[in-house]
């Protein structure tokens, strides 16, 4: 009889844990995908809202890899929660080959258009630190093949 109780307790613990993680990770809202007419600033803001709302499907679709495929890695969809987002600077759009040289990133060479967006944000729960980290620089590199395609998040990070 004791053996059955132990098994039942383990099964219930696992089920409750999985259920709790599912509820925690469940999207809180869904976001409309940016169009070709959406500005880089609005793409960044939509991306941040999608991440904060755990709309990982939208976040993944807003990303791109060097081949132009929709792409996301673990960090991309589990980036820190960002609040108090301020757009500091948006660089002029430049051709991918020039951006590849300027930013020392050869993967940008395959894109027709790139743009760099600098922001200042409050990072919450970043790198295991649970208190907010205010006034942190966070940058985005957006790419697209031509004016008829929407901007995609190619890279992001501190700096």
N, CA, C and O of each residue as an XYZ file, in Angstrom:
636
protein
N       0.813     -1.186      0.000
C       0.000      0.000      0.000
C       0.866      1.263      0.000
O       0.528      2.231     -0.682
N       1.957      1.277      0.737
C       2.839      2.432      0.798
C       3.501      2.689     -0.551
O       3.673      3.838     -0.958
N       3.869      1.621     -1.237
C       4.503      1.745     -2.559
C       3.576      2.475     -3.521
O       4.031      3.333     -4.277
N       2.295      2.154     -3.507
C       1.323      2.799     -4.388
C       1.185      4.284     -4.064
O       1.044      5.105     -4.970
N       1.224      4.624     -2.818
C       1.126      6.035     -2.415
C       2.339      6.826     -2.897
O       2.209      7.975     -3.320
N       3.496      6.218     -2.832
C       4.712      6.881     -3.311
C       4.612      7.125     -4.811
O       4.913      8.221     -5.282
N       4.196      6.119     -5.558
C       4.042      6.263     -7.008
C       2.999      7.328     -7.318
O       3.219      8.168     -8.190
N       1.879      7.308     -6.626
C       0.826      8.300     -6.835
C       1.339      9.705     -6.524
O       1.048     10.644     -7.265
N       2.090      9.858     -5.451
C       2.643     11.166     -5.088
C       3.606     11.670     -6.158
O       3.584     12.851     -6.503
N       4.445     10.789     -6.681
C       5.391     11.170     -7.733
C       4.639     11.572     -8.996
O       4.956     12.595     -9.602
N       3.655     10.789     -9.398
C       2.873     11.091    -10.598
C       2.150     12.426    -10.435
O       2.166     13.248    -11.351
N       1.528     12.651     -9.304
C       0.833     13.921     -9.062
C       1.799     15.103     -9.062
O       1.481     16.160     -9.606
N       2.962     14.938     -8.463
C       3.959     16.009     -8.442
C       4.406     16.363     -9.850
O       4.504     17.541    -10.194
N       4.676     15.356    -10.663
C       5.086     15.591    -12.047
C       3.958     16.261    -12.826
O       4.203     17.213    -13.568
N       2.735     15.780    -12.670
C       1.593     16.342    -13.404
C       1.353     17.803    -13.018
O       1.124     18.641    -13.891
N       1.402     18.111    -11.747
C       1.194     19.491    -11.294
C       2.327     20.387    -11.788
O       2.080     21.522    -12.194
N       3.553     19.896    -11.761
C       4.693     20.692    -12.247
C       4.563     20.994    -13.733
O       4.756     22.135    -14.153
N       4.241     19.990    -14.524
C       4.086     20.191    -15.970
C       2.925     21.132    -16.249
O       3.034     22.019    -17.095
N       1.823     20.947    -15.549
C       0.671     21.837    -15.726
C       1.001     23.274    -15.365
O       0.588     24.200    -16.063
N       1.734     23.466    -14.291
C       2.133     24.819    -13.890
C       3.045     25.469    -14.907
O       2.881     26.648    -15.221
N       4.001     24.723    -15.425
C       4.891     25.270    -16.453
C       4.127     25.600    -17.720
O       4.410     26.605    -18.373
N       3.158     24.761    -18.076
C       2.352     25.030    -19.267
C       1.561     26.323    -19.074
O       1.522     27.161    -19.974
N       0.938     26.491    -17.922
C       0.176     27.723    -17.671
C       1.088     28.941    -17.649
O       0.717     29.995    -18.165
N       2.280     28.816    -17.059
C       3.211     29.937    -16.993
C       3.680     30.333    -18.386
O       3.809     31.520    -18.683
N       3.933     29.355    -19.234
C       4.458     29.630    -20.568
C       3.401     29.896    -21.617
O       3.733     30.192    -22.764
N       2.150     29.799    -21.252
C       1.046     29.987    -22.199
C       1.018     31.434    -22.694
O       1.167     32.360    -21.897
N       0.829     31.638    -24.003
C       0.755     33.014    -24.522
C      -0.357     33.802    -23.847
O      -1.456     33.293    -23.623
N      -0.048     35.054    -23.527
C      -1.029     35.915    -22.873
C      -1.841     36.708    -23.883
O      -2.921     37.205    -23.562
N      -1.339     36.828    -25.082
C      -2.075     37.457    -26.182
C      -1.356     37.100    -27.473
O      -0.230     36.602    -27.453
N      -2.014     37.359    -28.593
C      -1.375     37.101    -29.882
C      -1.163     38.428    -30.595
O      -1.893     39.394    -30.372
N      -0.164     38.460    -31.445
C       0.236     39.700    -32.101
C       0.194     39.549    -33.612
O       0.553     38.509    -34.164
N      -0.250     40.608    -34.264
C      -0.311     40.640    -35.721
C       1.103     40.813    -36.255
O       1.881     41.613    -35.735
N       1.423     40.062    -37.289
C       2.753     40.144    -37.880
C       2.947     41.473    -38.601
O       2.035     41.951    -39.276
N       4.130     42.073    -38.463
C       4.421     43.306    -39.200
C       4.383     43.069    -40.709
O       4.677     41.974    -41.190
N       4.018     44.109    -41.434
C       3.979     44.041    -42.896
C       5.199     44.757    -43.462
O       6.021     45.283    -42.711
N       5.314     44.776    -44.771
C       6.437     45.459    -45.428
C       6.419     46.956    -45.141
O       7.463     47.606    -45.183
N       5.250     47.504    -44.852
C       5.142     48.940    -44.588
C       5.441     49.297    -43.132
O       5.555     50.477    -42.800
N       5.567     48.309    -42.270
C       5.837     48.562    -40.855
C       7.271     49.045    -40.680
O       8.204     48.445    -41.214
N       7.442     50.123    -39.937
C       8.777     50.695    -39.728
C       9.616     49.776    -38.840
O       9.067     48.977    -38.082
N      10.949     49.888    -38.933
C      11.813     49.092    -38.054
C      11.502     49.312    -36.567
O      11.546     48.367    -35.780
N      11.190     50.547    -36.186
C      10.859     50.834    -34.783
C       9.614     50.056    -34.367
O       9.585     49.455    -33.293
N       8.588     50.067    -35.213
C       7.360     49.344    -34.880
C       7.575     47.836    -34.873
O       6.934     47.128    -34.097
N       8.461     47.334    -35.718
C       8.791     45.903    -35.703
C       9.441     45.544    -34.370
O       9.077     44.543    -33.752
N      10.394     46.350    -33.926
C      11.062     46.100    -32.644
C      10.048     46.124    -31.503
O      10.062     45.243    -30.643
N       9.176     47.119    -31.488
C       8.199     47.227    -30.406
C       7.214     46.049    -30.424
O       6.841     45.542    -29.365
N       6.796     45.616    -31.603
C       5.903     44.458    -31.712
C       6.613     43.200    -31.229
O       6.019     42.372    -30.538
N       7.880     43.060    -31.594
C       8.682     41.906    -31.184
C       8.810     41.853    -29.658
O       8.635     40.797    -29.051
N       9.114     42.994    -29.051
C       9.254     43.049    -27.592
C       7.924     42.707    -26.921
O       7.891     41.939    -25.960
N       6.834     43.274    -27.426
C       5.518     42.961    -26.845
C       5.201     41.470    -26.989
O       4.668     40.858    -26.063
N       5.524     40.891    -28.137
C       5.265     39.460    -28.347
C       6.076     38.612    -27.369
O       5.551     37.656    -26.799
N       7.343     38.952    -27.171
C       8.163     38.209    -26.206
C       7.611     38.357    -24.798
O       7.486     37.371    -24.071
N       7.280     39.578    -24.410
C       6.765     39.812    -23.065
C       5.444     39.086    -22.825
O       5.163     38.649    -21.709
N       4.636     38.959    -23.878
C       3.347     38.270    -23.768
C       3.463     36.778    -24.045
O       2.456     36.073    -24.102
N       4.682     36.304    -24.214
C       4.977     34.893    -24.480
C       4.301     34.384    -25.746
O       3.953     33.208    -25.841
N       4.118     35.271    -26.714
C       3.607     34.846    -28.018
C       4.819     34.389    -28.828
O       5.262     35.068    -29.755
N       5.340     33.225    -28.453
C       6.570     32.735    -29.057
C       6.401     32.436    -30.537
O       7.359     32.554    -31.302
N       5.202     32.052    -30.953
C       4.975     31.787    -32.378
C       5.215     33.054    -33.193
O       5.867     33.005    -34.236
N       4.697     34.180    -32.730
C       4.925     35.450    -33.437
C       6.395     35.845    -33.356
O       6.967     36.311    -34.341
N       7.007     35.662    -32.191
C       8.421     36.016    -32.025
C       9.297     35.228    -32.991
O      10.214     35.777    -33.603
N       9.011     33.954    -33.119
C       9.791     33.111    -34.027
C       9.607     33.579    -35.467
O      10.579     33.659    -36.220
N       8.368     33.891    -35.859
C       8.110     34.328    -37.237
C       8.742     35.685    -37.540
O       8.973     36.005    -38.706
N       9.023     36.484    -36.516
C       9.655     37.789    -36.738
C      11.167     37.689    -36.817
O      11.831     38.689    -37.089
N      11.724     36.517    -36.587
C      13.163     36.327    -36.663
C      13.585     35.791    -38.015
O      12.766     35.257    -38.763
N      14.862     35.932    -38.327
C      15.402     35.418    -39.593
C      16.843     34.993    -39.385
O      17.565     35.575    -38.576
N      17.255     33.974    -40.125
C      18.658     33.579    -40.091
C      19.358     34.085    -41.351
O      18.750     34.789    -42.157
N      20.609     33.739    -41.520
C      21.405     34.284    -42.626
C      20.890     33.856    -43.999
O      21.175     34.526    -44.992
N      20.139     32.758    -44.079
C      19.587     32.311    -45.356
C      18.219     32.925    -45.633
O      17.667     32.756    -46.720
N      17.677     33.633    -44.654
C      16.355     34.219    -44.826
C      15.247     33.341    -44.304
O      14.071     33.697    -44.391
N      15.616     32.183    -43.755
C      14.607     31.303    -43.178
C      14.148     31.866    -41.840
O      14.911     32.520    -41.129
N      12.895     31.602    -41.514
C      12.408     31.980    -40.191
C      13.218     31.194    -39.181
O      13.419     29.990    -39.335
N      13.680     31.874    -38.151
C      14.614     31.231    -37.248
C      14.478     31.786    -35.844
O      14.154     32.958    -35.650
N      14.725     30.944    -34.891
C      14.818     31.375    -33.499
C      15.559     30.304    -32.729
O      15.417     29.113    -33.004
N      16.347     30.734    -31.768
C      16.996     29.779    -30.893
C      16.371     29.917    -29.504
O      15.451     30.710    -29.308
N      16.868     29.149    -28.559
C      16.284     29.158    -27.226
C      16.317     30.561    -26.639
O      15.327     31.011    -26.062
N      17.438     31.256    -26.778
C      17.557     32.587    -26.195
C      16.558     33.553    -26.819
O      15.980     34.388    -26.124
N      16.357     33.440    -28.123
C      15.467     34.370    -28.799
C      14.073     34.344    -28.198
O      13.497     35.397    -27.923
N      13.524     33.154    -27.991
C      12.168     33.097    -27.472
C      12.098     33.139    -25.949
O      11.009     33.224    -25.382
N      13.226     33.083    -25.295
C      13.251     33.218    -23.843
C      14.114     34.407    -23.434
O      14.772     34.390    -22.393
N      14.097     35.432    -24.269
C      14.831     36.650    -23.941
C      14.212     37.262    -22.689
O      13.088     36.922    -22.320
N      14.932     38.150    -22.048
C      14.391     38.736    -20.825
C      13.147     39.563    -21.104
O      12.970     40.106    -22.195
N      12.302     39.645    -20.110
C      11.157     40.536    -20.176
C      11.696     41.960    -20.197
O      12.519     42.327    -19.358
N      11.239     42.754    -21.142
C      11.747     44.120    -21.294
C      10.623     45.117    -21.087
O       9.551     44.998    -21.681
N      10.878     46.093    -20.244
C       9.915     47.162    -20.014
C      10.619     48.498    -20.189
O      11.841     48.558    -20.318
N       9.841     49.558    -20.192
C      10.383     50.919    -20.335
C      11.292     51.029    -21.553
O      12.392     51.573    -21.464
N      10.834     50.516    -22.683
C      11.634     50.526    -23.909
C      11.641     51.931    -24.496
O      10.591     52.518    -24.753
N      12.834     52.454    -24.700
C      13.018     53.757    -25.338
C      13.871     53.554    -26.579
O      14.944     52.955    -26.509
N      13.398     54.051    -27.709
C      14.189     53.985    -28.938
C      15.184     55.137    -28.891
O      14.793     56.304    -28.866
N      16.467     54.803    -28.878
C      17.513     55.822    -28.796
C      17.968     56.302    -30.163
O      18.187     57.495    -30.377
N      18.109     55.353    -31.090
C      18.641     55.728    -32.402
C      18.295     54.648    -33.424
O      18.335     53.453    -33.129
N      17.960     55.091    -34.615
C      17.745     54.175    -35.736
C      18.711     54.591    -36.832
O      18.620     55.701    -37.356
N      19.638     53.703    -37.180
C      20.596     54.011    -38.242
C      19.878     54.077    -39.586
O      18.757     53.591    -39.736
N      20.533     54.674    -40.534
C      20.014     54.676    -41.903
C      20.074     53.249    -42.448
O      20.960     52.472    -42.089
N      19.135     52.922    -43.305
C      19.136     51.607    -43.948
C      20.371     51.504    -44.830
O      20.680     52.423    -45.589
N      21.077     50.378    -44.725
C      22.257     50.186    -45.575
C      22.218     48.814    -46.223
O      21.601     47.889    -45.695
N      22.877     48.680    -47.367
C      22.923     47.376    -48.040
C      23.645     46.344    -47.174
O      24.573     46.673    -46.435
N      23.205     45.103    -47.278
C      23.796     44.034    -46.488
C      25.301     43.911    -46.600
O      25.968     43.784    -45.573
N      25.884     43.943    -47.828
C      27.337     43.816    -47.924
C      28.082     44.926    -47.172
O      29.115     44.677    -46.549
N      27.554     46.141    -47.234
C      28.197     47.239    -46.508
C      28.039     47.053    -44.999
O      28.973     47.305    -44.239
N      26.857     46.614    -44.570
C      26.631     46.355    -43.146
C      27.520     45.221    -42.655
O      28.007     45.259    -41.525
N      27.734     44.216    -43.495
C      28.590     43.088    -43.121
C      29.998     43.565    -42.803
O      30.617     43.108    -41.842
N      30.498     44.487    -43.615
C      31.833     45.043    -43.380
C      31.831     45.952    -42.158
O      32.698     45.840    -41.291
N      30.862     46.842    -42.094
C      30.782     47.835    -41.019
C      30.617     47.172    -39.654
O      31.223     47.609    -38.675
N      29.797     46.116    -39.582
C      29.515     45.452    -38.312
C      30.322     44.172    -38.115
O      30.124     43.461    -37.130
N      31.224     43.876    -39.037
C      32.058     42.665    -38.967
C      31.209     41.408    -38.790
O      31.509     40.550    -37.960
N      30.140     41.316    -39.590
C      29.268     40.151    -39.542
C      28.962     39.726    -40.972
O      28.068     40.278    -41.613
N      29.699     38.753    -41.462
C      29.577     38.334    -42.858
C      28.188     37.797    -43.205
O      27.813     37.785    -44.377
N      27.423     37.354    -42.213
C      26.090     36.821    -42.483
C      25.115     37.888    -42.980
O      24.074     37.557    -43.548
N      25.437     39.148    -42.774
C      24.566     40.229    -43.254
C      24.712     40.464    -44.753
O      23.866     41.118    -45.363
N      25.770     39.941    -45.344
C      26.056     40.205    -46.760
C      24.956     39.704    -47.691
O      24.797     40.243    -48.786
N      24.210     38.710    -47.297
C      23.173     38.147    -48.149
C      21.863     38.915    -48.153
O      20.912     38.524    -48.830
N      21.809     39.986    -47.414
C      20.576     40.768    -47.320
C      20.684     42.038    -48.142
O      21.757     42.634    -48.234
N      19.575     42.455    -48.738
C      19.565     43.695    -49.521
C      19.540     44.924    -48.625
O      20.150     45.944    -48.944
N      18.831     44.824    -47.497
C      18.671     45.972    -46.609
C      18.870     45.543    -45.160
O      18.386     44.494    -44.735
N      19.585     46.366    -44.417
C      19.753     46.141    -42.983
C      19.575     47.472    -42.268
O      19.825     48.535    -42.836
N      19.145     47.399    -41.029
C      19.029     48.613    -40.220
C      19.287     48.230    -38.762
O      18.864     47.173    -38.294
N      19.981     49.104    -38.070
C      20.363     48.888    -36.681
C      19.512     49.808    -35.804
O      19.415     51.007    -36.066
N      18.893     49.240    -34.760
C      18.040     50.013    -33.858
C      18.594     49.882    -32.442
O      18.699     48.778    -31.908
N      18.948     51.020    -31.837
C      19.439     51.040    -30.457
C      18.309     51.438    -29.522
O      17.565     52.381    -29.792
N      18.190     50.708    -28.416
C      17.175     51.017    -27.419
C      17.807     51.051    -26.036
O      18.924     50.575    -25.830
N      17.080     51.615    -25.109
C      17.401     51.508    -23.695
C      16.190     50.863    -23.047
O      15.057     51.282    -23.284
N      16.423     49.843    -22.229
C      15.321     49.067    -21.662
C      15.577     48.767    -20.188
O      16.689     48.931    -19.687
N      14.542     48.331    -19.522
C      14.673     47.715    -18.209
C      14.553     46.220    -18.432
O      13.536     45.736    -18.929
N      15.600     45.489    -18.063
C      15.613     44.031    -18.210
C      15.128     43.406    -16.909
O      15.616     43.738    -15.828
N      14.183     42.518    -17.023
C      13.652     41.814    -15.858
C      13.977     40.338    -15.991
O      13.772     39.740    -17.047
N      14.485     39.750    -14.913
C      14.822     38.327    -14.889
C      15.830     37.974    -15.977
O      15.621     37.032    -16.742
N      16.912     38.724    -16.043
C      17.952     38.506    -17.044
C      19.134     37.804    -16.401
O      19.646     38.250    -15.375
N      19.566     36.710    -17.002
C      20.710     35.923    -16.525
C      20.548     35.510    -15.064
O      21.507     35.536    -14.293
N      19.326     35.127    -14.692
C      19.084     34.650    -13.342
C      18.953     35.747    -12.308
O      18.680     35.463    -11.141
N      19.141     36.998    -12.710
C      19.008     38.126    -11.785
C      17.548     38.539    -11.789
O      17.023     38.941    -12.827
N      16.886     38.448    -10.651
C      15.438     38.642    -10.629
C      15.006     40.080    -10.400
O      13.837     40.400    -10.616
N      15.887     40.943     -9.981
C      15.530     42.347     -9.842
C      15.680     43.050    -11.174
O      16.458     42.603    -12.017
N      14.958     44.138    -11.386
C      15.067     44.847    -12.662
C      16.430     45.517    -12.825
O      16.988     46.069    -11.877
N      16.944     45.456    -14.039
C      18.176     46.154    -14.396
C      17.758     47.310    -15.294
O      17.422     47.106    -16.461
N      17.779     48.512    -14.756
C      17.279     49.673    -15.488
C      18.334     50.264    -16.411
O      19.533     50.054    -16.229
N      17.860     51.004    -17.402
C      18.709     51.763    -18.331
C      19.790     50.910    -18.989
O      20.954     51.305    -19.047
N      19.402     49.754    -19.476
C      20.340     48.859    -20.146
C      20.283     49.075    -21.656
O      19.194     49.110    -22.227
N      21.433     49.219    -22.311
C      21.424     49.325    -23.776
C      21.102     47.964    -24.393
O      21.665     46.947    -23.988
N      20.208     47.947    -25.361
C      19.828     46.714    -26.053
C      19.626     47.068    -27.513
O      18.866     47.984    -27.829
N      20.289     46.361    -28.400
C      20.253     46.701    -29.821
C      19.653     45.571    -30.648
O      19.682     44.402    -30.263
N      19.112     45.960    -31.793
C      18.510     45.018    -32.736
C      19.076     45.282    -34.116
O      19.281     46.431    -34.507
N      19.325     44.218    -34.846
C      19.699     44.316    -36.255
C      18.544     43.712    -37.041
O      18.206     42.542    -36.859
N      17.941     44.508    -37.913
C      16.820     44.055    -38.728
C      17.272     43.918    -40.168
O      18.143     44.654    -40.631
N      16.676     42.973    -40.868
C      17.064     42.702    -42.253
C      15.821     42.446    -43.101
O      14.761     42.075    -42.595
N      15.984     42.655    -44.406
C      14.968     42.230    -45.372
C      15.601     42.216    -46.755
O      16.646     42.826    -46.982
N      14.950     41.507    -47.677
C      15.504     41.383    -49.025
C      15.114     42.538    -49.938
O      15.892     42.913    -50.815
N      13.937     43.104    -49.755
C      13.527     44.255    -50.564
C      12.346     44.946    -49.893
O      11.855     44.485    -48.862
N      11.889     46.055    -50.480
C      10.820     46.848    -49.879
C       9.483     46.119    -49.797
O       8.598     46.543    -49.055
N       9.324     45.039    -50.541
C       8.055     44.305    -50.510
C       8.019     43.255    -49.396
O       6.996     42.604    -49.183
N       9.128     43.095    -48.696
C       9.220     42.113    -47.610
C       9.236     42.831    -46.262
O       9.750     43.946    -46.169
N       8.686     42.219    -45.222
C       8.732     42.846    -43.899
C      10.125     42.732    -43.274
O      10.891     41.822    -43.587
N      10.430     43.670    -42.391
C      11.673     43.604    -41.628
C      11.604     42.406    -40.694
O      10.542     42.082    -40.163
N      12.754     41.743    -40.496
C      12.869     40.617    -39.576
C      14.013     40.897    -38.604
O      14.986     41.569    -38.947
N      13.882     40.378    -37.399
C      14.932     40.514    -36.388
C      16.026     39.506    -36.723
O      15.795     38.297    -36.693
N      17.207     40.004    -37.040
C      18.333     39.138    -37.379
C      19.192     38.862    -36.146
O      19.687     37.750    -35.957
N      19.359     39.880    -35.318
C      20.210     39.746    -34.140
C      19.736     40.740    -33.091
O      19.143     41.769    -33.414
N      20.005     40.419    -31.843
C      19.685     41.324    -30.747
C      20.650     41.058    -29.612
O      21.242     39.981    -29.528
N      20.808     42.031    -28.745
C      21.658     41.816    -27.591
C      22.102     43.099    -26.940
O      21.787     44.197    -27.397
N      22.843     42.936    -25.858
C      23.336     44.084    -25.108
C      24.331     44.852    -25.951
O      25.133     44.279    -26.689
N      24.254     46.160    -25.822
C      25.262     46.950    -26.508
C      24.749     48.031    -27.351
O      25.529     48.753    -27.971
